Amino acid sequence: AQSVTQLDSHVSVSEGTPVLLRCNYSSSYSPSLFWYVQHPNKGLQLLLKYTSAATLVKGINGFEAEFKKSETSFHLTKPSAHMSDAAEYFCVVTADTGRRALTFGSGTRLQVQP
Amino acid sequence: DTAVSQTPKYLVTQMGNDKSIKCEQNLGHDTMYWYKQDSKKFLKIMFSYNNKELIINETVPNRFSPKSPDKAHLNLHINSLELGDSAVYFCASSSSVYEQYFGPGTRLTVT
């Protein structure tokens, strides 16, 4: 069984300040972890992925995430928020059990204030 | 070149009707999926096909039936639509467990 918990349903930051979106996971197998972003009325876009290689993963648009097995966390960060970062962010877990199903967190809405 | 496409983008229909949503991918992937996103933005897997074979069938009413005529297509047919079926339905495809590519979504509204 696998699950993810996104600890904040809503995060508000000022433009130019750091972003931290928190995610904890649970998995019976070695997990693969992802962050997806969904802009309003749009589909989902992959931001970054962890697949048991380097624990610090860099993604698109300046985002990165660090896999911490001891804390079962995969938090998403960005040094400086941009207005265009305002969107819904999903932490996602999967395990290579053959089912290939993604398990989504409940999402964090990021608001960026001017 | 759209990687994963869905039609229609919007679908408004009345209760009791039967409707279909089509999905096509041009990425050469062997696995396709249907996800449902509810009004609270929660996304959940519904079905998955690998090389035209059903490999995931989550707890979904029998009114929902996926059909995969070939590896590049996975359609979703819904019978006797209900108000609770209103949601955004996303199609996705992958060649491995590590990355899935999503379509733009189909917003279904049942009145």
Chai-1 contact restraints between the chains, C-beta under 6 A:
chainA,res_idxA,chainB,res_idxB,connection_type,confidence,min_distance_angstrom,max_distance_angstrom,comment,restraint_id
A,S32,B,Y98,contact,1.0,0.0,6.0,A-B,restraint_1
A,G43,B,F102,contact,1.0,0.0,6.0,A-B,restraint_2
A,G43,B,G103,contact,1.0,0.0,6.0,A-B,restraint_3
A,G43,B,P104,contact,1.0,0.0,6.0,A-B,restraint_4
A,G43,B,G105,contact,1.0,0.0,6.0,A-B,restraint_5
A,L44,B,F102,contact,1.0,0.0,6.0,A-B,restraint_6
A,T51,B,Y98,contact,1.0,0.0,6.0,A-B,restraint_7
A,E88,B,K41,contact,1.0,0.0,6.0,A-B,restraint_8
A,T94,B,V97,contact,1.0,0.0,6.0,A-B,restraint_9
A,D96,B,V97,contact,1.0,0.0,6.0,A-B,restraint_10
A,R99,B,I56,contact,1.0,0.0,6.0,A-B,restraint_11
A,R100,B,T31,contact,1.0,0.0,6.0,A-B,restraint_12
A,R100,B,V97,contact,1.0,0.0,6.0,A-B,restraint_13
A,A101,B,I45,contact,1.0,0.0,6.0,A-B,restraint_14
A,A101,B,I56,contact,1.0,0.0,6.0,A-B,restraint_15
A,F104,B,L43,contact,1.0,0.0,6.0,A-B,restraint_16
A,S106,B,F42,contact,1.0,0.0,6.0,A-B,restraint_17
A,G107,B,K41,contact,1.0,0.0,6.0,A-B,restraint_18
